[in-house]
Every structure is written in C-alpha cells, then in structure tokens.
Amino acid sequence: MRNSGKFFGIVFAVTIGGTLISGCTTDGGQKSTVKAGASTMTTASNPSIPTVTGAAGSAPTISAPQGAAPTTLLTQDVIVGSGKEALATSTLTVHYTLMAWSTGKVVESSWSSGQPAQFALAQVIPGWQQGIPGMKEGGRRVLVIPPALAYGSAGGGPIGPNETLVFVVDLIGVA
C-alpha cells in the first residue's frame, strides 16, 4: 500500500441544548447534527458525502453519491462514539459498508456476513489510516476516499481502477 498525501482538518464537537453538533473542516465546513439518544442518525450537510441513515448497532443505509467524486479525503461522524479512541497504532474491530462512488452500489459489507472485521489500522489503505484516528468506540463515521488514498489506477478485487470509495464504519472495539 502507498501512503501518499497528508490529511489536515479541524474536528469539533459541541453540545447545545441537548443536541450534539459535530463535524470537521476538511472541505471547508462539513458538519452533522446528532440528537442525544436518537435511534436514527442522518448525514446531510455536505453534498459530497452521501446521506447515511440507520440505528446504531444495525446496518446503515447509504444514498447513492451525487455529482463529481471528491479529490480529497472527506470524513463525517454520523454517530459520535464515547468509548476508547482509535490511534494510528490501534487494532480495530469494525463493521463497515463499502460503496463504489461511480455506481452507487454496495460492493462489500461486514454486516452481510454478520461478522465484524478486525485489523491493525497501520495495515490498511491510507484513506483509513488518515480518516479513522480520533474516532471513538460506539461511533459511526463516513469516509469518502479518493483513488490516490485507496487502490489507485490498479484497483483491487471488486474495486475498479481509479474508484472513489464510500465507507461507513462502525467502530466496535479498539485494542
């Protein structure tokens, strides 16, 4: 795997009147609103990030991407976790769903098999290495990963060449 590019952003989380407002400024102003105790969470504030719905602990539903694929890594928390924080050196247990930007179709999902995936963060594609640190157990994050931080011009397995990837990641455990 290649490790190219750098990721810079500011992440924030604020509680106002019982509503948690969170986001990051990797693209100039992404943000999402999540009500405390809500069973369904939605992302809708950045048109470059597909809408994600679904209750915590269940498979997410992802809308088809719209427009041109972003050329930089975009991240957005749908559910902000409260457990242990993922570090670049962590081993993670996650459920994930992967959608191809070009087709809007789910390519792979650990939810389908019923078994979460476990791996060292340092051993996966750069988009995950840059987009997951800081996420906390119990959280759900959307990653929109350009080809340069994924499988590039070669593609890999069911991923075609130069494909932008949309992952929805539920962080179950951090070791």
Sequence and secondary structure as in RCSB ss.txt:
>XXXX:A:sequence
MRNSGKFFGIVFAVTIGGTLISGCTTDGGQKSTVKAGASTMTTASNPSIPTVTGAAGSAPTISAPQGAAPTTLLT
QDVIVGSGKEALATSTLTVHYTLMAWSTGKVVESSWSSGQPAQFALAQVIPGWQQGIPGMKEGGRRVLVIPPALA
YGSAGGGPIGPNETLVFVVDLIGVA
>XXXX:A:secstr
    S     EEEEEETTEEEEEE SSS   EEEETT S     S TTS  EE  TTS  EE    SS  SS EE
EEEE   S B  TT EEEEEEEEEETTTTEEEEEHHHHT  EEEEGGGS HHHHHHSTT BTT EEEEEE GGGT
TTTT BTTB TT  EEEEEEEEEE 
